[in-house]
């Protein structure tokens, strides 16, 4: 039995435009066409769509979904095992997120927040809230953004100080790397890009390589982020973007 694009969209809870996009990029091309040239999806197409939506719900970029589904060595059992592992990890992450939110709610009730004086003491004139608006505009409502907010709400002055010390040490290392003339695709630059990605994972949310690439692009295009990284070393935003892209390619090779 085959199905029209409208029926598939209704069954899956997605838009017809989404299905057209999946077809255009080769992620999900319908197996047939009607006499009038309209898309027709069979049961195998629906199975693939279910797999796509599962990985998307877990935050995988479309490029990574395509790689997973088109792996010639994968079989249905392997997909099920991978999904079971990912779901187990997601459940654990959601439980940690719920605990963080509860902690944040309690902290708000008890008035445990950084005072303006503490913020200045830790960050000087680089208040992290200056960068929140652009992050919220780009990723507000996503699982990663909610998790980052929940984690950040639990941090006290000592946590923020440790985080800033890590950022400062990383900045000093990257500044030295650029002064020594290392290219963005060098092993040294990729290693610092990986350290940057792991810092985000440690303090905020699980930062997949493709997600990290999107963040690095924002560091170049957003005025506040660009100014911050530029203050560490002239040209650092663009250099870091190149290193992050090279590191992403290294991860997916």
C-alpha positions in Angstrom: 0.0 0.0 0.0 1.3 3.5 -0.8 0.4 6.8 0.6 0.2 10.4 -0.6 2.6 13.0 0.8 -0.3 14.7 2.6 -1.3 11.5 4.4 2.3 10.7 5.3 2.7 14.2 6.8 -0.5 13.7 8.8 0.6 10.3 10.1 4.1 11.4 11.1 3.1 14.8 12.5 5.4 16.8 10.1 4.7 19.3 7.4 4.5 18.5 3.6 7.2 21.1 3.2 9.5 19.0 5.5 8.9 15.9 3.4 9.6 17.8 0.2 12.9 19.0 1.8 13.9 15.5 2.8 13.2 14.4 -0.8 15.2 17.4 -2.2 18.3 16.5 -0.1 18.1 12.8 -0.8 17.3 11.8 2.8 13.9 10.4 2.1 12.9 10.0 -1.6 9.5 8.4 -2.1 9.6 5.0 -3.8 6.9 5.9 -6.4 5.0 8.5 -8.2 1.4 8.7 -9.3 0.3 9.0 -12.9 0.1 12.7 -12.3 3.7 12.8 -10.9 2.7 13.2 -7.2 4.9 11.5 -4.6 3.8 8.1 -3.3 5.3 6.6 -0.2 5.4 2.8 0.6 5.8 1.0 3.9 9.6 1.0 3.6 9.5 4.8 3.1 7.5 5.1 6.3 9.9 3.0 8.2 12.8 5.2 7.1 10.8 8.3 8.0 10.3 6.9 11.5 14.0 6.4 11.8 14.7 9.9 10.6 12.3 11.4 13.1 13.7 9.4 15.9 17.3 10.6 15.4 16.0 14.2 14.8 14.2 14.1 18.2 17.5 13.1 19.8 19.2 16.2 18.2 21.1 14.6 15.4 21.7 17.0 12.4 20.2 15.8 9.1 23.7 15.1 7.7 24.5 12.7 10.5 21.1 11.0 10.2 21.8 10.4 6.5 25.2 8.8 7.4 23.6 6.6 10.0 20.8 5.4 7.8 22.8 4.9 4.7 25.6 2.9 6.4 26.0 -0.2 4.2 27.2 -2.3 7.2 24.2 -1.4 9.4 21.2 -3.7 9.8 17.8 -3.2 11.5 19.0 -4.9 14.7 22.0 -2.5 14.9 19.6 0.5 14.5 17.5 -0.9 17.3 20.5 -1.4 19.6 21.7 2.1 18.9 18.3 3.5 19.5 18.0 1.6 22.8 21.4 3.0 23.9 20.5 6.6 22.9 17.1 6.4 24.6 18.7 5.1 27.8 21.2 8.0 27.7 18.4 10.5 27.0 16.4 9.2 29.9 19.4 9.7 32.2 20.0 13.1 30.8 16.3 14.1 31.3 16.4 12.8 34.8 19.5 14.9 35.5 17.8 17.9 33.8 14.7 17.5 36.0 17.0 17.4 39.1 18.8 20.5 37.9 15.5 22.3 37.4 14.3 21.3 40.9 17.6 22.6 42.3 17.2 25.8 40.3 13.6 26.2 41.6 14.8 25.7 45.1 17.7 28.1 44.6 15.3 30.8 43.3 13.1 30.3 46.3 16.0 30.6 48.6 17.5 33.6 46.7 20.7 31.9 45.8 22.0 34.0 42.9 25.1 35.8 42.0 24.9 39.4 43.1 26.0 42.1 40.7 29.2 42.5 42.7 29.9 38.7 42.4 29.3 38.8 38.7 31.7 41.7 38.3 34.2 40.0 40.5 34.2 36.9 38.3 33.6 38.2 34.9 34.5 41.9 35.0 32.7 43.6 32.1 32.1 40.3 30.3 28.8 39.4 31.8 27.7 36.0 30.3 24.1 37.3 30.1 25.1 39.6 27.3 25.3 36.5 25.0 22.1 34.9 26.2 19.8 36.8 23.8 21.5 35.5 20.6 21.7 31.9 22.0 18.0 32.0 22.9 17.1 33.4 19.4 18.9 30.6 17.7 18.3 27.6 20.0 15.5 28.7 22.4 13.1 25.9 23.0 15.5 23.1 22.0 16.4 20.4 24.4 20.0 21.5 24.5 19.1 25.1 25.3 16.8 24.0 28.1 19.4 21.8 29.5 22.1 24.5 29.4 19.7 26.9 31.2 18.9 24.4 33.8 22.5 23.6 34.5 23.6 27.2 34.5 20.8 28.0 37.1 22.5 25.7 39.6 26.0 27.2 39.4 27.3 29.3 42.2 30.2 31.8 42.3 32.9 29.1 42.6 31.4 27.2 39.7 31.5 30.2 37.5 35.0 31.0 38.6 36.2 27.5 37.7 34.5 27.8 34.3 36.1 31.2 33.6 39.5 29.9 34.7 39.1 27.1 32.1 38.1 29.6 29.4 41.1 31.9 30.3 43.5 28.9 30.1 42.1 27.8 26.8 42.3 31.4 25.4 45.9 31.7 26.4 46.7 28.4 24.7 44.9 29.4 21.5 46.6 32.8 21.5 50.0 31.1 21.7 48.9 28.7 18.9 48.0 31.6 16.6 51.2 33.5 17.5 53.2 30.4 16.5 51.5 30.4 13.1 49.5 27.1 13.3 46.9 26.7 10.6 43.2 26.0 11.6 43.5 22.5 10.1 46.6 21.7 12.2 46.5 18.9 14.8 47.2 21.5 17.5 44.3 23.7 16.5 41.9 20.8 16.1 42.9 19.6 19.6 42.0 23.0 21.1 38.8 23.0 19.1 38.0 19.6 20.7 38.9 21.0 24.1 36.4 23.9 23.5 33.7 21.4 22.5 34.3 19.3 25.6 34.1 22.4 27.8 30.6 23.1 26.5 29.6 19.4 27.1 31.0 19.5 30.6 29.3 22.7 31.7 26.1 23.1 29.5 25.0 20.3 27.2 26.1 17.4 25.1 27.7 19.3 22.2 27.9 17.1 19.1 30.6 18.0 16.5 28.0 19.4 14.0 26.4 21.4 16.8 29.8 22.7 17.7 30.2 23.8 14.1 27.0 25.8 14.3 28.2 27.5 17.5 31.5 28.4 15.9 29.7 30.0 12.9 27.8 32.1 15.4 31.1 33.3 17.0 31.9 34.8 13.6 28.5 36.3 12.7 27.2 37.5 16.1 28.6 40.9 17.2 28.9 40.1 20.9 30.4 36.6 20.5 32.8 37.9 17.8 33.9 40.7 20.0 34.6 38.4 22.9 36.8 35.9 20.8 38.4 38.8 18.9 39.5 40.3 22.3 41.4 37.0 23.0 43.3 37.3 19.8 42.6 39.2 16.5 41.3 36.8 13.9 40.5 34.1 16.5 36.8 33.8 15.6 37.5 32.9 12.0 40.5 30.7 12.9 38.4 28.8 15.5 35.7 28.2 12.9 38.2 26.7 10.6 39.6 24.5 13.4 36.1 23.4 14.5 35.2 22.4 10.9 38.5 20.5 10.6 37.8 18.8 13.9 34.2 17.9 12.8 35.6 16.3 9.7 38.1 14.4 11.8 35.3 13.0 14.0 33.2 11.9 11.0 36.1 10.5 9.0 
